[in-house]
Amino acid sequence: MNSKEIKQVFKRFDGMRIMIIGDVMVDSYMWGRVDRISPEAPIPIVSVNKRENRPGGAANVALNVQALGAKPILCSVTGNDAYRQLFREMMEQSGLDSAGILSDSKRRTTVKTRIISGNQQLIRVDEEVNDIINRHTEKELIEVIKKLLSSEKIDAVIFEDYDKGVITPSLIGEVREIAAGNGILLAADPKKRNFGHYRSMDLLTPNLKELSGGLRIDIDRNDIGGIEAGARKLQENNSIRYLLVTLSEMGIYLMHNKEGTLVPTEVRDVADVSGAGDTVIAVATACLAAGCSPRHMAMVANLAGGQVCEKVGVVPVSKEQLLSETLINLSKTK
């Protein structure tokens, strides 16, 4: 693809509708400074001077989709607690529609609290329930998803799985059947519990740990041959059209038509890797839906993942910066 074609791909993002199904959460931050050690234990004392909350998990994927110019349609389940209200307020402030968000009084809203000093994450505290949603809530969520799929012209569906229990095998199967009958692109960022259920996906974006765990084999991060063999096995066994294995600072490994390619990462000042996987699947899915070639889809997604790693905390991609970096990258490969 040339620069003109890439620009056309980015223009096609506008007006695109992408549904995101998965585990949402509140990403909470406490920022401060460390200037002494606690007399009670050998741990730093953080003097907090700023607090912030952001939509996280599948909601961060939605924010990335929105940042590209597309319309995100988010479907998930929260608890019926104070954090549920906070989450809905953050969605409203971010311009996200909450029509697909259900609440369950028997669950709690997932909250991840990160304590940061000097752009360094010191500790993370998780408040969550990982149990699978009950059958009643599952049926209710499936009905909401079906209604939105029939009322909105959906270009793609992303399963953003954090293993918190919102995504179930039945839900995956129902959505897959609807998508197959309506030409909707299907993508998934898998975790261990549902790994084997993500079959016949157009796009799958596991990291190396998830690939190894899903296949139940050990793959060394420096063993490109082992990564290729594992990616090929997963693609063949689960009928995956495009497989992107994210490899952190090494880049992304693309497997398509049984052919593998390593897309190396750009040299960057990495501040925080949180949320990079959310960005990768959002950008890769949008690129595929917009008609981008597999190799260039992987390249753009890789640049996007690297871009957000330069910022502290979970943040969405910048469309303008991403296009600029993509065009620069294209010029280097000529």
C-alpha positions as CSV (number, residue, x, y, z in Angstrom):
1,M,0.0,0.0,0.0
2,N,1.2,3.5,-0.7
3,S,0.7,6.7,1.3
4,K,-2.5,7.6,-0.6
5,E,-4.1,4.3,0.1
6,I,-3.1,4.5,3.8
7,K,-4.8,7.9,4.0
8,Q,-7.9,6.5,2.5
9,V,-7.9,3.7,5.1
10,F,-7.8,6.3,7.9
11,K,-10.6,8.3,6.3
12,R,-12.8,5.1,6.2
13,F,-12.6,4.9,10.0
14,D,-15.0,7.9,10.1
15,G,-18.5,6.7,10.4
16,M,-17.5,3.1,11.0
17,R,-19.4,1.2,13.7
18,I,-17.6,-1.2,15.9
19,M,-19.2,-3.2,18.8
20,I,-17.0,-4.0,21.8
21,I,-18.1,-6.8,24.1
22,G,-16.1,-7.6,27.2
23,D,-15.0,-6.8,30.7
24,V,-15.1,-3.1,31.7
25,M,-13.5,-1.5,34.7
26,V,-12.5,1.7,36.4
27,D,-8.8,2.5,36.0
28,S,-8.1,4.5,39.1
29,Y,-4.8,6.4,39.6
30,M,-3.1,7.9,42.6
31,W,-0.2,10.2,41.7
32,G,2.4,11.4,44.2
33,R,6.0,11.6,45.3
34,V,8.2,9.4,47.4
35,D,10.7,11.1,49.7
36,R,10.9,8.7,52.7
37,I,10.6,5.1,53.8
38,S,7.9,4.0,56.2
39,P,9.1,3.4,59.8
40,E,6.5,0.6,60.0
41,A,7.9,-1.6,57.1
42,P,10.6,-1.2,54.4
43,I,8.2,0.3,51.9
44,P,8.0,3.8,50.3
45,I,5.5,6.4,51.6
46,V,3.7,8.1,48.7
47,S,2.5,11.6,49.3
48,V,-0.6,11.7,47.0
49,N,-1.2,15.0,45.2
50,K,-3.6,13.9,42.5
51,R,-6.3,11.3,41.9
52,E,-7.8,10.4,38.6
53,N,-10.3,7.8,37.2
54,R,-10.5,6.6,33.6
55,P,-12.7,4.0,31.8
56,G,-10.7,0.8,31.5
57,G,-10.7,-2.7,30.0
58,A,-13.2,-3.0,27.1
59,A,-14.1,0.7,27.7
60,N,-10.5,1.6,26.8
61,V,-10.9,-0.3,23.5
62,A,-14.0,1.7,22.9
63,L,-12.1,4.9,23.6
64,N,-9.4,3.8,21.1
65,V,-12.1,3.1,18.5
66,Q,-13.6,6.5,19.1
67,A,-10.2,8.2,18.8
68,L,-9.9,6.7,15.3
69,G,-13.1,8.4,14.3
70,A,-15.3,5.3,14.4
71,K,-18.4,4.9,16.6
72,P,-17.9,2.4,19.5
73,I,-20.9,0.4,20.8
74,L,-19.9,-1.0,24.2
75,C,-21.7,-4.0,25.7
76,S,-20.8,-5.3,29.2
77,V,-21.9,-5.9,32.8
78,T,-21.0,-3.9,35.9
79,G,-21.9,-4.3,39.5
80,N,-24.7,-2.3,41.0
81,D,-22.5,-0.2,43.3
82,A,-21.0,3.2,43.6
83,Y,-18.3,2.4,41.0
84,R,-21.1,1.6,38.5
85,Q,-22.3,5.1,38.8
86,L,-18.8,6.5,38.5
87,F,-18.2,4.3,35.4
88,R,-21.4,5.6,33.7
89,E,-20.5,9.2,34.5
90,M,-17.1,8.6,32.9
91,M,-18.8,7.1,29.8
92,E,-21.0,10.1,29.5
93,Q,-18.1,12.5,29.9
94,S,-16.2,10.5,27.2
95,G,-19.2,10.6,24.8
96,L,-19.8,6.8,25.0
97,D,-23.3,5.4,24.9
98,S,-24.3,3.2,27.9
99,A,-27.2,1.4,26.1
100,G,-25.3,-1.8,26.1
101,I,-24.2,-1.7,29.7
102,L,-26.1,-3.8,32.2
103,S,-25.7,-4.0,36.0
104,D,-25.9,-7.0,38.3
105,S,-26.4,-6.5,42.0
106,K,-24.6,-9.8,42.8
107,R,-21.4,-8.6,41.2
108,R,-19.0,-5.8,41.9
109,T,-17.6,-3.3,39.4
110,T,-13.9,-4.0,38.7
111,V,-11.5,-1.4,39.9
112,K,-7.8,-1.3,39.2
113,T,-6.0,1.3,41.3
114,R,-2.4,2.2,40.3
115,I,-0.2,4.2,42.6
116,I,2.4,6.1,40.6
117,S,5.4,8.3,41.6
118,G,7.7,9.9,39.1
119,N,6.1,8.2,36.2
120,Q,6.9,4.9,37.9
121,Q,4.1,2.5,38.9
122,L,4.8,1.4,42.4
123,I,1.9,-0.9,43.1
124,R,-1.5,-1.9,41.7
125,V,-4.6,-2.9,43.8
126,D,-7.4,-4.8,42.1
127,E,-11.0,-5.0,43.4
128,E,-12.9,-7.5,41.3
129,V,-15.1,-10.6,40.9
130,N,-13.9,-13.1,38.4
131,D,-17.0,-15.4,38.5
132,I,-18.8,-16.0,35.2
133,I,-22.0,-14.0,35.0
134,N,-25.1,-16.0,35.9
135,R,-27.4,-17.4,33.3
136,H,-30.1,-14.8,33.7
137,T,-27.6,-11.9,33.2
138,E,-26.0,-13.8,30.3
139,K,-29.3,-14.1,28.5
140,E,-30.1,-10.5,29.1
141,L,-26.7,-9.4,27.8
142,I,-27.1,-11.6,24.7
143,E,-30.5,-10.0,24.0
144,V,-29.1,-6.5,24.3
145,I,-26.3,-7.4,21.9
146,K,-28.7,-8.9,19.4
147,K,-30.9,-5.8,19.5
148,L,-28.0,-3.5,18.9
149,L,-26.6,-5.7,16.1
150,S,-30.0,-5.5,14.4
151,S,-30.5,-1.8,14.9
152,E,-27.0,-0.6,14.1
153,K,-25.0,-1.2,10.9
154,I,-22.1,-2.9,12.6
155,D,-18.8,-3.3,10.7
156,A,-17.0,-5.3,13.3
157,V,-17.3,-6.9,16.7
158,I,-14.4,-7.0,19.2
159,F,-14.3,-9.4,22.1
160,E,-12.2,-7.8,24.8
161,D,-11.7,-10.6,27.3
162,Y,-10.0,-9.8,30.7
163,D,-11.2,-13.1,32.3
164,K,-13.6,-11.3,34.6
165,G,-16.6,-13.4,33.6
166,V,-18.6,-11.2,31.2
167,I,-17.8,-13.2,28.1
168,T,-19.1,-16.8,28.0
169,P,-18.8,-19.6,25.5
170,S,-22.6,-19.3,24.7
171,L,-22.2,-15.6,24.1
172,I,-19.3,-16.1,21.8
173,G,-21.2,-18.7,19.8
174,E,-24.4,-16.6,19.5
175,V,-22.5,-13.5,18.3
176,R,-20.3,-15.6,15.9
177,E,-23.5,-17.0,14.3
178,I,-25.0,-13.6,13.8
179,A,-21.8,-12.2,12.4
180,A,-21.3,-15.0,10.0
181,G,-24.8,-14.4,8.5
182,N,-24.3,-10.6,8.2
183,G,-20.7,-10.3,7.0
184,I,-19.5,-8.7,10.3
185,L,-15.8,-8.9,11.0
186,L,-15.0,-10.7,14.3
187,A,-11.9,-10.0,16.4
188,A,-10.9,-11.1,19.9
189,D,-8.2,-10.3,22.4
190,P,-8.3,-13.6,24.3
191,K,-7.5,-14.8,27.8
192,K,-7.0,-18.3,29.2
193,R,-10.6,-19.2,30.3
194,N,-12.2,-18.8,26.9
195,F,-9.1,-19.2,24.7
196,G,-10.3,-22.3,22.9
197,H,-13.8,-20.9,22.2
198,Y,-12.5,-18.1,19.9
199,R,-12.8,-20.2,16.8
200,S,-13.4,-18.9,13.2
201,M,-12.3,-15.4,14.1
202,D,-11.1,-12.9,11.5
203,L,-8.6,-11.6,13.9
204,L,-7.0,-12.9,17.2
205,T,-4.5,-10.8,19.2
206,P,-3.0,-12.9,22.0
207,N,0.3,-11.9,23.6
208,L,3.0,-14.6,23.9
209,K,2.0,-15.7,27.4
210,E,-1.6,-16.2,26.2
211,L,-0.5,-18.0,23.1
212,S,1.7,-20.4,25.2
213,G,-1.0,-20.9,27.8
214,G,-3.7,-21.4,25.2
215,L,-1.7,-24.1,23.4
216,R,-0.3,-25.5,26.7
217,I,3.3,-25.3,25.4
218,D,6.3,-23.3,26.5
219,I,7.5,-20.8,23.9
220,D,10.6,-18.7,24.6
221,R,10.2,-15.1,23.7
222,N,13.5,-15.2,21.7
223,D,12.6,-18.3,19.8
224,I,11.0,-16.9,16.6
225,G,10.8,-20.4,15.2
226,G,8.8,-21.6,18.2
227,I,6.5,-18.5,18.0
228,E,5.9,-19.2,14.3
229,A,5.1,-22.9,15.0
230,G,2.8,-22.0,17.8
231,A,1.0,-19.3,15.8
232,R,0.6,-21.7,12.8
233,K,-0.8,-24.4,15.1
234,L,-3.4,-22.0,16.6
235,Q,-4.4,-20.6,13.3
236,E,-5.0,-24.0,11.8
237,N,-6.7,-25.6,14.8
238,N,-9.0,-22.6,15.4
239,S,-9.6,-21.4,11.9
240,I,-8.2,-17.9,12.5
241,R,-7.9,-15.7,9.5
242,Y,-5.3,-13.2,10.8
243,L,-3.3,-13.9,14.0
244,L,-1.3,-11.1,15.6
245,V,0.9,-12.2,18.5
246,T,2.0,-9.2,20.5
247,L,5.6,-9.5,21.7
248,S,6.1,-6.4,23.8
249,E,9.4,-4.6,22.8
250,M,10.0,-7.1,20.0
251,G,7.0,-6.0,18.1
252,I,4.1,-8.1,16.6
253,Y,4.2,-11.5,14.9
254,L,1.7,-11.7,12.0
255,M,0.5,-15.1,10.8
256,H,-1.7,-15.2,7.7
257,N,-2.2,-18.0,5.2
258,K,0.3,-20.1,7.2
259,E,3.0,-17.5,6.5
260,G,4.6,-15.7,9.4
261,T,6.2,-12.2,9.5
262,L,7.8,-10.4,12.4
263,V,6.9,-6.7,12.5
264,P,9.6,-5.1,14.7
265,T,8.7,-2.3,17.1
266,E,10.0,1.3,16.7
267,V,12.6,2.5,19.3
268,R,10.7,4.4,21.9
269,D,10.9,5.8,25.5
270,V,8.5,3.4,27.1
271,A,6.8,4.8,30.2
272,D,3.9,2.4,30.8
273,V,2.7,-0.7,28.8
274,S,-0.8,-0.6,30.4
275,G,-3.6,-0.7,27.8
276,A,-1.3,-1.3,24.8
277,G,-3.2,-4.5,24.0
278,D,-6.5,-2.6,24.0
279,T,-5.0,-0.2,21.4
280,V,-3.6,-2.9,19.2
281,I,-6.9,-4.8,18.8
282,A,-8.9,-1.6,18.3
283,V,-6.5,-0.3,15.5
284,A,-6.0,-3.7,13.9
285,T,-9.8,-4.3,13.7
286,A,-10.5,-0.9,12.3
287,C,-7.7,-1.3,9.7
288,L,-9.1,-4.7,8.6
289,A,-12.6,-3.4,8.4
290,A,-11.4,-0.5,6.3
291,G,-9.7,-2.8,3.8
292,C,-6.1,-2.5,4.9
293,S,-3.6,-5.2,3.8
294,P,-2.6,-7.7,6.5
295,R,1.1,-6.5,6.6
296,H,0.1,-2.8,6.8
297,M,-2.6,-3.6,9.4
298,A,0.1,-5.2,11.6
299,M,2.4,-2.3,11.0
300,V,-0.2,0.4,12.0
301,A,-1.3,-1.6,15.0
302,N,2.3,-2.1,16.1
303,L,2.9,1.7,15.8
304,A,-0.3,2.4,17.8
305,G,0.7,0.1,20.6
306,G,4.1,1.7,20.9
307,Q,2.6,5.2,20.8
308,V,0.5,4.6,23.9
309,C,3.4,3.0,25.8
310,E,5.1,6.4,25.8
311,K,2.4,7.8,28.1
312,V,1.8,7.0,31.7
313,G,-1.5,5.3,32.5
314,V,-4.1,3.8,30.1
315,V,-4.7,6.3,27.3
316,P,-6.2,6.0,23.8
317,V,-4.3,6.4,20.6
318,S,-3.9,9.7,18.7
319,K,-5.2,9.3,15.1
320,E,-3.2,12.3,13.8
321,Q,0.0,11.1,15.3
322,L,-0.6,7.5,14.2
323,L,-1.2,8.6,10.6
324,S,1.9,10.7,10.7
325,E,4.1,7.9,12.0
326,T,2.6,5.4,9.5
327,L,3.4,7.7,6.6
328,I,7.0,8.1,7.9
329,N,7.3,4.4,8.3
330,L,6.1,3.8,4.8
331,S,8.6,6.2,3.4
332,K,11.4,4.3,5.2
333,T,10.4,0.9,3.6
334,K,10.4,2.2,0.0
